[in-house]
Each structure stands twice: as C-alpha cells, then as structure tokens.
Amino acid sequence: MRKHSVMVGSRVLYYAAQLSHAKRFAQARRAEGMDAYVVPDQTPRPVRKVRMNPLTGQPYNRPGTGRRTP
C-alpha cells in the first residue's frame, strides 16, 4: 500500500494511501495557515501477478479476446 505523507517542517501530520487525499489534506491545512506540503511515496509499485481462471486455465481479462467489433 502506498504511504504519501503530509508534512509541516520535518513533522508528519498525515499519511494517505491515495495521493489525491494527501493533496486535499495539505490544501486544507494551508487554508488554516499552516505551511503543509505533500511528500509522495517514491517506492516502486508492486508488480501484479496474472490471475488465472481455474476452470479454463486462461488468464482473466485478456485484452482483445471475447469481444466482437460491430
């Protein structure tokens, strides 16, 4: 899970999993007169494993298959 930080100076005020939530929180603190800023989480996103359908042995959500073009 991501961990974006809202900080004032060197003190962490808030951790958020979504960057947009951290930005909104920092914006609200700035409206209150605090000098808050967002530090985005720099860790790389984990690679998602392909989910296999146990009945067919095929991966779920294969792009371009099973759809007909009109």
Secondary structure, DSSP 4 states (H G I P E B T S, - for coil): ---EEEEETTEEEEEESSHHHHHHHHHHHHHTT--EEEE---SPPPPPPPPBPTTTSSBSS-TTSS----
